[in-house]
Amino acid sequence: MRRQKKAQPREPLPHTARGAATRARIIEAAGDLVYRRGASATSLEDIMEASATSKSQLYHYFADKDALMRAVIELQTRRVMGVQAAHLDTVNSLAGLRRWRDAVVTMNRATRGVGGCPLGSLASALSDQSESARALLAHGFDLWESQLRRGLGAMRDSGKLKPEANPAELATAMIAALQGGLLLAQTTRSSRPLELALDMAIGHVAPLSG
């Protein structure tokens, strides 16, 4: 009989508005530091200083750094989806895909690739270190893909994509191209690799258009 893995315990949630604000401040400070420096280069002491909180306050809400990093993953997922949803909600045609591509490239060009993808950078740092973090990151990427899946599915349903098109596989391929492009853009400080990767992905969709 297979042993079931124990569920990851949830961190205690604050009971007061002040407590909620303190917890949120810790997570946001941690998210900003981790995005700029990376998870391994960010200590709990750094986070306490940036959030103006004490050790007792931090440990009141988070058992350890792993627990805090899980909260950071959830925060970055919300941030990414908040930005992406505005563009992906209008993806119902090849023109919509290209508008999304242009928006992503414009955002990357504004930062010259610095920081890379908020979720992708966490995946590189945490996926092999923590199974619970890996699962949260996989969920975040699935939320991102699901927006593309819905748009591509709507295109197929309306006849803008051929019946043999597979929205799920196309969405996965596009997110993979996006992540590879963002990584190279971060490394080269140029948005050109991202442009090429997304153009290639959309070029794969174009022949399937109805």
N, C-alpha and C positions, 0 to 999 in steps of 0.2 A: 504494500500500500504506500503510495507516494505521500510524503509529508508536505503539507501546505506551508508556504512561506508566511511568516507572521506579517500582518499588515503594518505598514509604517505608522507609528503613533502620530496623531495630529498634535501640533503645538497648541498650548492654551491660548484662547482668544481673550482679548481684554474685555472687562465688564463695564468700563466707563469710556466716555468720549476722550478723556485725557489719555487713558491707557491706549486707546486705538490710535490716537495721534502719535504717541511715542513709538508704538510698534511700527506704524507706517513710516515714521521718520528714520528708524533704523534700517528698514528694508530699502527705502529709497536711497539712503546714503550708501548702503552696501552695493546696490545695483549700479549706482554711478561710479563708484570706485572700481568695482569689478570690470565694468565696461572699459574704463580707461587703462587699468593696470593688469587685469587678468585675475582669476580667482586665487591662484597660488601666491601672487605677489600682494594680496590684500589680507591683512591680519585683522583679527577682532579688535585689536587696539586701534588700528586705523579707522575702523568703522565706528567705534565708540567716540573717537575724537571728532570725526566728521559729522556724527549725528548728535553730538553734545549729550551723550548718555553715559551712565556709569556701568560698571561690570554687572552690578546687581540688576539693573534695569534690563540689560541685554539678555542675561541668563534667565530672567523672569519669563521672557517670551520665547527664547530659543535655547534648547538643551545644549547645542554645540554649533560649530561652524557649518556642519552638513545641514542641519535644520534651517539655518539662516540662508544657505545657498538654495535650498528648495523654495523658500519664499521669494528669493531673487529670481529664480526661474519663472515662477508664476507672475511676478511683476513684469519681467521682460516680455513674457508671452502676451500679457495684456497690452503693453506698450506697442509691440510689433503689430498686433492685430488691430489696435486702434488706428495706427497709421495706414496699414495695408487695406483694411476693410473699405475705406472711402474710395480706393481705386479698384479693388477687386469686385465690389458690388456692381460695377458697371461693365464687367467683362461678360459680354454676351455675343461677341463677334470678333473677327480678326482685328478690326479697328480698335475694339476695346482692349484686346490683348496688347496691342502696340501702344496704346495710351498708358497702360499699366507699366509696360517696359520703359517708356519715356520717363514716367514719374520716378521709378526706381533708380534709373540712371541719373536723373537730376539730383535726387537726394544723395546719392553716392558721390557725385561730382562736387557737391557743396562741401563735403567733408574730406575730399581727396582720399576716400577709402579708409580713413583713420577709424579704428575700432572694429571694422568689419561688421558682421551681422551680430546683433545682441544675443540671438539664440545660438547661432553657429559657433561663436567664440566660447559660449558656455558648454556646448556639446563637446568641443575639442578638449576642454579642461576637465569636465566632470563625468562624461559618459562611462569611462572606464574605471572611475573611482567609486561610484555609488550607483547601485541598481535603481534606487528610488529616484535619484536625479535623472538617470537615463530615461526612466519611464515618463517622468514629467516633461523632459525635452522632446521625447517621441510624441507625446500628446500635443505639445505646442506646435511641432512641425505638421502634425496631422490636421490641426485647426487651420493652419495656413494653407495646406493642400486642399482642405475641404472647400475653401472659398473658390479656388480654381476649379475643383471638380464640379461644383455647382454651375459655374459659368460655362464650362465646357459641356456639361450635360445639357444645359439649356440650349446651347448652340446645336447640339446633335438633335434634340427634341424638335427644334424649330427648322431643321433641315439645313442649318448653316455648317454642320459637319456631317460627313457621310455616316451611314448607320454602323459601319465597321469600326469607326473611331472609338477608342476606349478612354473615356474622360479620366478615370482613375490613374491609368498608366501615363497618360499625357501630363497630368498634374504632377505626378511624382517626378517625371523627367524634367519638367520646368523648374520645380523647386531645387532639384539636383543641379541644374544648370545655373540657377540663381546663386546657390551657395558656393559653387566653384568659382563663379565670376566674382563674387564678393571677396572670397579669400585671395584671389589673384589681385584684385583691385587694392586690397589692404596691403599686400606685399609690394606691389609696384607703385602705389600711390597714383594710379591712373585708372579711370573708369572704363578704359578701352576693353580690357578683358571681360568686364561685365556686359558691355554692349554686345560683344561678339557672342558670348554665351547665350544671352537672351535672344539675339537675332537667330542663332542656330536653332534654339528651341522652338521659336515661333515659326521658323522656316520648316520645321518638321510637322507642324500643325497645318500649315497652309495647303499642302497637297490634299489634305483630308477635308478641306472646306467644300461645301456643297454648291 
